Amino acid sequence: MYDQFKARAERAGAEVHRFTSKAEAESFVVDLFEKEQVSDQAGHLAVWADCPFLDAAFKERVSAIPGMRFTVSREDANAAWIGISQVDGAMAEIGTLVQDATAIDKRLVSMLPEIHLAILDTNTIVADMPAWIAQADASKLGAYMAMITGPSRTADIERVLTIGVHGPRRLIICCVDKLGGEA
């Protein structure tokens, strides 16, 4: 299922990386912050919506990075280069992430920064929308479900495709095989 998801997500413009352990994924995230020059300067911040991936030990490790924010405000998210959130699942057939974005911090980090880094438990990838609906617990669904397919794109201005007008220019998906916990 992962291979189909990866192919479809990449076709939509996402960057997809797979890791066999949380530790490997953590190293990738830290390296990404360094490569993207996360710092205290506006336009270089990183904002992270609280999630199970961000356990106490890892949070302490990345909190030493200048420009890292864990309390998400509209101002910080708007000034951020990278926004990080853990998504709830994905649909392989269309390469789409599913996120309960009822919490405003998840919406802010996934829509305002130039880059959205989405953490995905590989075990939560299902075949398609009917499979996702069949396994979804209606009593646990939030009021704001987001379906994310690739970076933001529009062609409503003179039919010219433009990336990043209404959201992130890049979507980086970090798939973790042995993530554990719930998003």
SVG drawing of the C-alpha trace seen along z (x, -y; Angstrom):
<svg xmlns="http://www.w3.org/2000/svg" viewBox="-20 -38 42 40">
<polyline fill="none" stroke="black" stroke-width="0.4" points="0.0,0.0 2.9,-2.3 4.3,-2.1 1.0,-3.1 0.7,-6.0 4.2,-7.2 3.8,-7.1 0.5,-9.0 1.7,-11.6 4.8,-12.3 2.7,-12.6 0.8,-15.4 4.1,-17.1 4.8,-15.8 8.2,-14.6 7.9,-11.2 10.5,-9.7 10.1,-6.4 11.9,-5.3 11.8,-2.0 12.0,-3.6 11.2,-6.7 14.9,-7.4 15.6,-7.4 12.7,-9.8 13.9,-12.1 17.4,-12.3 15.8,-13.2 13.8,-16.0 16.8,-17.5 18.8,-17.3 15.9,-19.0 15.8,-21.8 19.6,-22.3 19.3,-22.1 16.4,-24.6 18.3,-26.9 15.7,-27.2 16.6,-30.1 15.1,-32.9 14.7,-35.2 11.2,-35.8 10.7,-33.6 13.0,-31.0 11.0,-29.8 9.7,-26.3 6.3,-25.7 5.3,-22.4 1.7,-21.3 1.8,-19.0 1.6,-15.3 2.7,-11.9 5.8,-11.9 7.0,-14.9 7.7,-13.0 9.5,-14.7 13.0,-13.5 12.7,-14.6 11.1,-17.9 14.0,-18.6 16.5,-17.8 14.9,-20.0 14.0,-22.8 17.7,-23.7 17.4,-24.7 17.0,-28.5 13.7,-29.4 11.8,-26.3 8.3,-27.1 6.0,-24.7 3.3,-27.1 1.7,-27.9 0.3,-31.4 -1.0,-32.9 1.9,-35.3 4.6,-32.6 2.9,-30.3 2.8,-33.2 6.5,-33.9 7.5,-30.3 9.4,-28.5 8.4,-25.0 5.2,-23.8 5.2,-20.3 2.1,-18.2 1.3,-14.5 -1.5,-13.4 -4.1,-10.7 -3.8,-8.6 -3.6,-8.5 -5.3,-7.1 -3.0,-5.3 -5.2,-5.5 -5.1,-9.3 -1.9,-10.0 -3.8,-12.1 -3.2,-12.7 -6.0,-12.8 -5.8,-15.1 -8.2,-15.9 -7.5,-19.7 -10.1,-20.7 -7.3,-22.1 -6.3,-25.5 -2.5,-24.8 -2.7,-21.9 -4.4,-24.2 -1.9,-26.9 1.2,-24.8 -0.1,-22.9 -1.4,-26.0 0.7,-29.1 4.4,-28.1 6.2,-27.6 6.9,-24.0 4.5,-21.5 6.3,-18.5 3.7,-15.8 4.5,-12.9 2.6,-9.8 2.4,-6.4 2.9,-4.0 0.4,-1.6 -2.4,-4.1 -2.3,-4.1 -5.6,-2.6 -6.5,-1.8 -9.0,-4.6 -11.7,-6.9 -14.3,-4.1 -11.8,-2.1 -11.0,-5.2 -14.7,-5.9 -15.3,-2.2 -12.5,-2.3 -13.2,-5.8 -14.8,-6.0 -17.5,-8.6 -17.6,-9.3 -14.0,-10.3 -14.0,-12.4 -13.3,-16.1 -15.3,-19.0 -12.6,-19.9 -11.2,-17.1 -8.4,-18.1 -7.5,-16.1 -4.1,-17.2 -2.9,-16.2 0.5,-17.7 1.6,-21.3 -1.0,-24.1 -1.8,-24.8 -4.2,-26.8 -4.8,-27.6 -7.7,-30.0 -5.7,-33.0 -5.7,-33.0 -5.4,-29.2 -1.7,-29.3 -0.7,-26.8 0.7,-28.5 2.2,-26.6 1.9,-28.0 -0.7,-30.7 -3.2,-29.3 -0.8,-27.2 2.6,-25.6 4.9,-25.5 6.3,-22.1 4.8,-19.1 7.3,-16.7 5.8,-13.5 7.8,-11.6 6.5,-8.0 7.5,-6.0 7.0,-2.2 7.2,-1.8 5.8,-5.0 3.3,-3.8 0.8,-6.0 -2.1,-7.9 -2.1,-11.1"/>
</svg>
